[in-house]
Amino acid sequence: MKIIITTACCMLGLFCQAQHEPGSLMLWYDKPATQWVEALPVGNGRLGAMIFGGVEEELIQLNESTLYSGGPVKKNINPEAFAYLSQVRDALLKEEDYTRANALTKKMQGLYTESYLPMGDIIIRQSFNGAKPTTYRRSLDLLTATASTQFMVDGVQYERKIFTSAPDNVMLIKFLCSGKGKLNIDVSAKSLLRYNLLVKDNDELIVSGKAPAHVDPSYYNPKDRQHIIYKDTAGCNGMRFQYRIKAVSADGNITTDTAGIHIRDASEISLYVAAATSFNGFDKCPDKQGKDENALAAAIIAKAAGKSFPELFAPHFNDYSKYFNRVFFLVKDTLKENPQHRLPTDERLKAYTAGAYDPELEMLYFQFGRYLLISSSRPGGPPANLQGLWNKELRAPWSSNYTININTQMNYWPAEVTNLPEMHQPLFDFIKNLSVAGANTAKEFYHARGWVAHHNSEIWATSNAVGDKGAGDPVWANWYMGGNWLCQHLWEHYAFTRDKQFLAEKAYPLMKQAALFTLDWLVEDKNGYLVTAPSTTPENKFRDSAGKEQGVSVATTMDMAIIWDLFTNLIEASQILGIDAAFRNELIAKRKKLYPMHIGSKGQLQEWYKDFADTDPEHRHVSHLFGLHPGRQITANGSPAFFNAAKKTLAIRGDAGTGWSRGWKINWWARLLDGDHAYKLIRQLLTYANTTGEQYASGGGTYPNLFDAHPPFQIDGNFAGTAGMAEMLLQSHAGYIHLLPALPAAWKEGNVKGLIARGAFEIAMQWQQGKLTNAKVTARKGGKCVIRTATPVSVKGVQATTVKEGNDYLVSFATKPGVTYQLISSLK
């Protein structure tokens, strides 16, 4: 793949042709978007936009990452909840009455979470006196994080460039044309929320508004209920927000009124867009205790408007590229003239769906996932939500919040391995907030120590089981492992970075408090095992002995695997830090008593406490394989029986599923060391999805703009796809660094550099004919390095020990911090 970096003249706002050759890291299209899932996303972790690329009417839909309905979580939501816990446990452990247990579990629910909201729309109308474009192209350049729209009308070339700067926290829209004074545009603004318009200095349009005090989830629609409430008479009113648009032109005439900004006879125009909310922390009322959104937005605009396009672009490009350029991934295209390279991205995706060979599309998708993470999750801001940063709906699918029974965690699977640890930081900050709210939930609902979180949360760190105190289905609402699973990310950050200060000051205290809740939550069954009760396996159900569909049971495999993972990580952390020996010994003793995994009658990994029959054998969730991925309890060499049972489970489940489900399956098959099956699922994930399909029963895929189709859109499938490709190339969870563990036959020749392995090792590799030829290992922290390969390798200039294990070779050698080691394959 040949990449031509966009020339400096283009970045200065000048026209240039063929910025990228076919096959480069660019999404491009030959027509404007008509659907949201055709539009192109830009973002800086705070301010996000979807660019439609219209000619006579351009739509830019805005989001700000802190704009949610509601306010801080109320206390004493359900003071009667704890009274039902012992009754539920009796129904499960003594009576085996799952129906009664289900009904009682509902009584331990709290309120639903709040919703992530759209901020507003910018509409740009451009007059051409009825003339139509003769050429057209819109694109998103992943190398520069810049969206462009280019077209020609009446012999005049027009171009719009849009980027969202993290250093300046502003979006810049640059208009250019090849003819003097040919730009005539009108800019208007609106919002789905309550708002008003204000004009400032004849060149600035201000949209100020208010978010609702509460928005019900889109799936919760009881009759005789107001689903969007703006005034909360009993508590905290909603968040304030503001966005500003300022126009600057060297030669155009600018006037502004409440209808918008009007610019005539200009040769170039810059629109500066800034946004802010009154959000002041998860525990502060955004109305009474909120920040001054007016002052914040005004300061951003005032600072940015004094800078030219190049002066804003340079820090944006430098900031973005220092993250994006860390990883390079190339699979050699074996076709000398691949016709797919010349196709627009949507047509290319359709051809791929029909079976076309196109490894460059796969690499584009891999890097698009990294682009989305950089764009939607930045230090100091909130973590990426169910749609990352981008949402157009007042009642978004599943409230576009944090679904922590898989989806939020999945968002961050690529963070460490694809060399973006900074983008992981917002999740750690959120976990800290969630632990505060979760401590109240643990005490109030369960009379337990530590902290707990269930399956749903949002910027306010809701931690209770949602359901409006009885309306939620326990199979998803009453799931108690959300906090425990999130704690895995704290450990993984340490595992990849070896940052002891982070482990000691941030990770360990949060992990320990989660374990304290778990110790109080576990109870003994009749055989003396420690079990969870009530317990569910998201979001699947089983049939009891009478054939009745049930959701609530005891000690689901996912529960026990997550607890094993938390205890194991804490045990190792305490050893590394040299602290808490007594607590460590308690965890070791409790871990031995955890209800173990079982192999069912079909040879599968058992999902429930008993070998119950599935109500849906091909359910999209396969949560009981947590120990295979993202956990490390099930490995080929460490637990071969369960490893094979996991493989059998996936065979029974099948390859169908929604977008994120297929993404997880890529990672599982990679962990099962079956690269061809993982690749088969990549092709399924990259199936062209109909832009109008809204029912996920039809299965997932990829929309024209490469967004993941659950459907509808959920960003986790994008992140899981990127992480899964990395997992096929590099694994490090089993105590060694496995190079090319699941390389598919379709990727015969290629190279990758910049991936990170646990132990703080940076990896670069090349392969030919499916075999490793050489690799480089850079030790960021030093220490023992163990490499597993399918062919023997030598380490240049270093004494190393090589042993054969099965069909693979393990080479061990000592490393020093900052030193790069060359590995040479015997095939070289």
Secondary structure in CASP SS format (residue, H / E / C, confidence):
PFRMAT SS
TARGET T0000
AUTHOR 0000-0000-0000
METHOD secondary structure of the structure
MODEL  1
M C 1.00
K C 1.00
I C 1.00
I C 1.00
I C 1.00
T C 1.00
T C 1.00
A H 1.00
C H 1.00
C H 1.00
M H 1.00
L C 1.00
G C 1.00
L C 1.00
F C 1.00
C C 1.00
Q C 1.00
A C 1.00
Q C 1.00
H C 1.00
E C 1.00
P C 1.00
G C 1.00
S C 1.00
L C 1.00
M E 1.00
L E 1.00
W E 1.00
Y E 1.00
D C 1.00
K C 1.00
P C 1.00
A C 1.00
T C 1.00
Q C 1.00
W H 1.00
V H 1.00
E H 1.00
A C 1.00
L E 1.00
P E 1.00
V E 1.00
G E 1.00
N C 1.00
G C 1.00
R C 1.00
L E 1.00
G E 1.00
A E 1.00
M E 1.00
I E 1.00
F C 1.00
G C 1.00
G C 1.00
V C 1.00
E C 1.00
E E 1.00
E E 1.00
L E 1.00
I E 1.00
Q E 1.00
L E 1.00
N E 1.00
E E 1.00
S C 1.00
T C 1.00
L C 1.00
Y E 1.00
S C 1.00
G C 1.00
G C 1.00
P C 1.00
V C 1.00
K C 1.00
K C 1.00
N C 1.00
I C 1.00
N C 1.00
P C 1.00
E C 1.00
A H 1.00
F H 1.00
A H 1.00
Y H 1.00
L H 1.00
S H 1.00
Q H 1.00
V H 1.00
R H 1.00
D H 1.00
A H 1.00
L H 1.00
L H 1.00
K H 1.00
E C 1.00
E C 1.00
D C 1.00
Y H 1.00
T H 1.00
R H 1.00
A H 1.00
N H 1.00
A H 1.00
L H 1.00
T H 1.00
K H 1.00
K C 1.00
M C 1.00
Q C 1.00
G C 1.00
L C 1.00
Y C 1.00
T C 1.00
E C 1.00
S C 1.00
Y E 1.00
L C 1.00
P C 1.00
M C 1.00
G E 1.00
D E 1.00
I E 1.00
I E 1.00
I E 1.00
R E 1.00
Q E 1.00
S C 1.00
F C 1.00
N C 1.00
G C 1.00
A C 1.00
K C 1.00
P C 1.00
T C 1.00
T E 1.00
Y E 1.00
R E 1.00
R E 1.00
S E 1.00
L E 1.00
D E 1.00
L C 1.00
L C 1.00
T C 1.00
A C 1.00
T E 1.00
A E 1.00
S E 1.00
T E 1.00
Q E 1.00
F E 1.00
M E 1.00
V E 1.00
D C 1.00
G C 1.00
V E 1.00
Q E 1.00
Y E 1.00
E E 1.00
R E 1.00
K E 1.00
I E 1.00
F E 1.00
T E 1.00
S E 1.00
A C 1.00
P C 1.00
D C 1.00
N C 1.00
V E 1.00
M E 1.00
L E 1.00
I E 1.00
K E 1.00
F E 1.00
L E 1.00
C E 1.00
S C 1.00
G C 1.00
K C 1.00
G C 1.00
K C 1.00
L E 1.00
N E 1.00
I E 1.00
D E 1.00
V E 1.00
S E 1.00
A E 1.00
K E 1.00
S C 1.00
L C 1.00
L C 1.00
R E 1.00
Y E 1.00
N E 1.00
L E 1.00
L E 1.00
V E 1.00
K E 1.00
D C 1.00
N C 1.00
D C 1.00
E E 1.00
L E 1.00
I E 1.00
V E 1.00
S E 1.00
G E 1.00
K E 1.00
A C 1.00
P C 1.00
A C 1.00
H E 1.00
V E 1.00
D C 1.00
P C 1.00
S C 1.00
Y C 1.00
Y C 1.00
N C 1.00
P C 1.00
K C 1.00
D C 1.00
R C 1.00
Q C 1.00
H C 1.00
I E 1.00
I E 1.00
Y C 1.00
K C 1.00
D C 1.00
T C 1.00
A C 1.00
G C 1.00
C C 1.00
N C 1.00
G C 1.00
M C 1.00
R E 1.00
F E 1.00
Q E 1.00
Y E 1.00
R E 1.00
I E 1.00
K E 1.00
A E 1.00
V E 1.00
S C 1.00
A C 1.00
D C 1.00
G C 1.00
N E 1.00
I E 1.00
T E 1.00
T E 1.00
D E 1.00
T C 1.00
A C 1.00
G E 1.00
I E 1.00
H E 1.00
I E 1.00
R E 1.00
D E 1.00
A E 1.00
S C 1.00
E E 1.00
I E 1.00
S E 1.00
L E 1.00
Y E 1.00
V E 1.00
A E 1.00
A E 1.00
A E 1.00
T E 1.00
S C 1.00
F C 1.00
N C 1.00
G C 1.00
F C 1.00
D C 1.00
K C 1.00
C C 1.00
P C 1.00
D C 1.00
K C 1.00
Q C 1.00
G C 1.00
K C 1.00
D C 1.00
E H 1.00
N H 1.00
A H 1.00
L H 1.00
A H 1.00
A H 1.00
A H 1.00
I H 1.00
I H 1.00
A H 1.00
K H 1.00
A H 1.00
A H 1.00
G C 1.00
K C 1.00
S C 1.00
F H 1.00
P H 1.00
E H 1.00
L H 1.00
F H 1.00
A H 1.00
P H 1.00
H H 1.00
F H 1.00
N H 1.00
D H 1.00
Y H 1.00
S H 1.00
K H 1.00
Y H 1.00
F H 1.00
N C 1.00
R C 1.00
V C 1.00
F E 1.00
F E 1.00
L E 1.00
V E 1.00
K C 1.00
D C 1.00
T C 1.00
L C 1.00
K C 1.00
E C 1.00
N C 1.00
P H 1.00
Q H 1.00
H H 1.00
R H 1.00
L C 1.00
P C 1.00
T H 1.00
D H 1.00
E H 1.00
R H 1.00
L H 1.00
K H 1.00
A H 1.00
Y H 1.00
T H 1.00
A C 1.00
G C 1.00
A C 1.00
Y C 1.00
D C 1.00
P H 1.00
E H 1.00
L H 1.00
E H 1.00
M H 1.00
L H 1.00
Y H 1.00
F H 1.00
Q H 1.00
F H 1.00
G H 1.00
R H 1.00
Y H 1.00
L H 1.00
L H 1.00
I H 1.00
S H 1.00
S H 1.00
S C 1.00
R C 1.00
P C 1.00
G C 1.00
G C 1.00
P C 1.00
P C 1.00
A C 1.00
N E 1.00
L C 1.00
Q C 1.00
G E 1.00
L C 1.00
W C 1.00
N C 1.00
K C 1.00
E C 1.00
L C 1.00
R C 1.00
A C 1.00
P H 1.00
W H 1.00
S H 1.00
S H 1.00
N C 1.00
Y E 1.00
T E 1.00
I C 1.00
N C 1.00
I C 1.00
N H 1.00
T H 1.00
Q H 1.00
M H 1.00
N H 1.00
Y C 1.00
W H 1.00
P H 1.00
A H 1.00
E H 1.00
V H 1.00
T C 1.00
N C 1.00
L C 1.00
P H 1.00
E H 1.00
M H 1.00
H H 1.00
Q H 1.00
P H 1.00
L H 1.00
F H 1.00
D H 1.00
F H 1.00
I H 1.00
K H 1.00
N H 1.00
L H 1.00
S H 1.00
V H 1.00
A H 1.00
G H 1.00
A H 1.00
N H 1.00
T H 1.00
A H 1.00
K H 1.00
E H 1.00
F H 1.00
Y H 1.00
H C 1.00
A C 1.00
R C 1.00
G C 1.00
W C 1.00
V C 1.00
A C 1.00
H C 1.00
H C 1.00
N E 1.00
S E 1.00
E C 1.00
I C 1.00
W C 1.00
A C 1.00
T C 1.00
S C 1.00
N C 1.00
A C 1.00
V C 1.00
G C 1.00
D C 1.00
K C 1.00
G C 1.00
A C 1.00
G C 1.00
D C 1.00
P H 1.00
V H 1.00
W H 1.00
A H 1.00
N C 1.00
W C 1.00
Y C 1.00
M C 1.00
G H 1.00
G H 1.00
N H 1.00
W H 1.00
L H 1.00
C H 1.00
Q H 1.00
H H 1.00
L H 1.00
W H 1.00
E H 1.00
H H 1.00
Y H 1.00
A H 1.00
F H 1.00
T H 1.00
R C 1.00
D C 1.00
K H 1.00
Q H 1.00
F H 1.00
L H 1.00
A H 1.00
E H 1.00
K H 1.00
A H 1.00
Y H 1.00
P H 1.00
L H 1.00
M H 1.00
K H 1.00
Q H 1.00
A H 1.00
A H 1.00
L H 1.00
F H 1.00
T H 1.00
L H 1.00
D H 1.00
W H 1.00
L C 1.00
V E 1.00
E E 1.00
D C 1.00
K C 1.00
N C 1.00
G C 1.00
Y C 1.00
L E 1.00
V E 1.00
T C 1.00
A C 1.00
P C 1.00
S E 1.00
T C 1.00
T C 1.00
P C 1.00
E C 1.00
N C 1.00
K C 1.00
F E 1.00
R E 1.00
D C 1.00
S C 1.00
A C 1.00
G C 1.00
K C 1.00
E E 1.00
Q E 1.00
G C 1.00
V C 1.00
S E 1.00
V C 1.00
A C 1.00
T C 1.00
T H 1.00
M H 1.00
D H 1.00
M H 1.00
A H 1.00
I H 1.00
I H 1.00
W H 1.00
D H 1.00
L H 1.00
F H 1.00
T H 1.00
N H 1.00
L H 1.00
I H 1.00
E H 1.00
A H 1.00
S H 1.00
Q H 1.00
I H 1.00
L H 1.00
G C 1.00
I C 1.00
D C 1.00
A H 1.00
A H 1.00
F H 1.00
R H 1.00
N H 1.00
E H 1.00
L H 1.00
I H 1.00
A H 1.00
K H 1.00
R H 1.00
K H 1.00
K H 1.00
L E 1.00
Y C 1.00
P C 1.00
M C 1.00
H C 1.00
I E 1.00
G C 1.00
S C 1.00
K C 1.00
G C 1.00
Q C 1.00
L E 1.00
Q C 1.00
E C 1.00
W C 1.00
Y C 1.00
K C 1.00
D C 1.00
F C 1.00
A E 1.00
D E 1.00
T C 1.00
D C 1.00
P C 1.00
E C 1.00
H C 1.00
R C 1.00
H C 1.00
V C 1.00
S H 1.00
H H 1.00
L H 1.00
F C 1.00
G C 1.00
L C 1.00
H C 1.00
P C 1.00
G C 1.00
R C 1.00
Q C 1.00
I C 1.00
T C 1.00
A C 1.00
N C 1.00
G C 1.00
S C 1.00
P H 1.00
A H 1.00
F H 1.00
F H 1.00
N H 1.00
A H 1.00
A H 1.00
K H 1.00
K H 1.00
T H 1.00
L H 1.00
A H 1.00
I H 1.00
R H 1.00
G C 1.00
D C 1.00
A C 1.00
G C 1.00
T C 1.00
G H 1.00
W H 1.00
S H 1.00
R H 1.00
G H 1.00
W H 1.00
K H 1.00
I H 1.00
N H 1.00
W H 1.00
W H 1.00
A H 1.00
R H 1.00
L C 1.00
L C 1.00
D C 1.00
G H 1.00
D H 1.00
H H 1.00
A H 1.00
Y H 1.00
K H 1.00
L H 1.00
I H 1.00
R H 1.00
Q H 1.00
L H 1.00
L C 1.00
T C 1.00
Y E 1.00
A C 1.00
N C 1.00
T C 1.00
T C 1.00
G C 1.00
E C 1.00
Q C 1.00
Y H 1.00
A H 1.00
S H 1.00
G C 1.00
G C 1.00
G E 1.00
T E 1.00
Y C 1.00
P C 1.00
N C 1.00
L C 1.00
F C 1.00
D E 1.00
A E 1.00
H C 1.00
P C 1.00
P C 1.00
F E 1.00
Q C 1.00
I C 1.00
D H 1.00
G H 1.00
N H 1.00
F H 1.00
A H 1.00
G H 1.00
T H 1.00
A H 1.00
G H 1.00
M H 1.00
A H 1.00
E H 1.00
M H 1.00
L H 1.00
L E 1.00
Q E 1.00
S C 1.00
H C 1.00
A C 1.00
G C 1.00
Y C 1.00
I E 1.00
H E 1.00
L E 1.00
L C 1.00
P C 1.00
A C 1.00
L C 1.00
P C 1.00
A C 1.00
A C 1.00
W C 1.00
K C 1.00
E C 1.00
G E 1.00
N E 1.00
V E 1.00
K E 1.00
G E 1.00
L E 1.00
I E 1.00
A E 1.00
R C 1.00
G C 1.00
A C 1.00
F E 1.00
E E 1.00
I E 1.00
A E 1.00
M E 1.00
Q E 1.00
W E 1.00
Q E 1.00
Q C 1.00
G C 1.00
K E 1.00
L E 1.00
T E 1.00
N E 1.00
A E 1.00
K E 1.00
V E 1.00
T E 1.00
A E 1.00
R C 1.00
K C 1.00
G C 1.00
G E 1.00
K E 1.00
C E 1.00
V E 1.00
I E 1.00
R E 1.00
T E 1.00
A C 1.00
T C 1.00
P C 1.00
V E 1.00
S E 1.00
V E 1.00
K C 1.00
G C 1.00
V C 1.00
Q C 1.00
A C 1.00
T E 1.00
T E 1.00
V E 1.00
K E 1.00
E E 1.00
G C 1.00
N C 1.00
D E 1.00
Y E 1.00
L E 1.00
V E 1.00
S E 1.00
F E 1.00
A E 1.00
T E 1.00
K C 1.00
P C 1.00
G C 1.00
V E 1.00
T E 1.00
Y E 1.00
Q E 1.00
L E 1.00
I E 1.00
S E 1.00
S C 1.00
L C 1.00
K C 1.00
END
